[in-house]
Amino acid sequence: MDERKKIGVVVDAGHGGDDPGALANGLKEKDLNLQAAQYMYKRLKELGVPTVIVRNSDETLGRDERVRRILDAFGNDPNVILVSNHINAGGATFMECG
């Protein structure tokens, strides 16, 4: 039997504000990260999972502030799940399968 307690999920939208992250094809990583994080946050809430989002707007967060918000959510418990969204740019090409 799994005796771990379920605490919650912290969803982090990487980058933000003055830090756009990767830039490619007119897209900014910070915007995609925020969209993904907002979707995950909303869906987890709908499922009844205790969830906190680190940033819910395009704001600049320094490393210390980001970590503070993460730890303020549910504390430094080993049962907390942290999902930090990052979408990198690359020069990959897709090959047709089949």
ChimeraX attribute file (.defattr): number of C-alpha atoms within 10 A of each C-alpha:
attribute: neighborCount
match mode: 1-to-1
recipient: residues
	/A:1	3
	/A:2	4
	/A:3	5
	/A:4	8
	/A:5	10
	/A:6	13
	/A:7	16
	/A:8	18
	/A:9	23
	/A:10	22
	/A:11	26
	/A:12	26
	/A:13	25
	/A:14	24
	/A:15	26
	/A:16	22
	/A:17	13
	/A:18	11
	/A:19	16
	/A:20	16
	/A:21	20
	/A:22	15
	/A:23	14
	/A:24	12
	/A:25	6
	/A:26	5
	/A:27	13
	/A:28	19
	/A:29	23
	/A:30	25
	/A:31	20
	/A:32	16
	/A:33	21
	/A:34	25
	/A:35	16
	/A:36	17
	/A:37	25
	/A:38	20
	/A:39	13
	/A:40	18
	/A:41	22
	/A:42	15
	/A:43	13
	/A:44	17
	/A:45	14
	/A:46	10
	/A:47	8
	/A:48	9
	/A:49	15
	/A:50	17
	/A:51	22
	/A:52	22
	/A:53	21
	/A:54	26
	/A:55	20
	/A:56	16
	/A:57	13
	/A:58	16
	/A:59	13
	/A:60	15
	/A:61	18
	/A:62	12
	/A:63	8
	/A:64	9
	/A:65	12
	/A:66	17
	/A:67	12
	/A:68	13
	/A:69	18
	/A:70	21
	/A:71	15
	/A:72	13
	/A:73	18
	/A:74	18
	/A:75	13
	/A:76	10
	/A:77	12
	/A:78	10
	/A:79	14
	/A:80	20
	/A:81	15
	/A:82	15
	/A:83	15
	/A:84	14
	/A:85	19
	/A:86	19
	/A:87	16
	/A:88	11
	/A:89	14
	/A:90	9
	/A:91	6
	/A:92	6
	/A:93	6
	/A:94	6
	/A:95	6
	/A:96	5
	/A:97	4
	/A:98	3
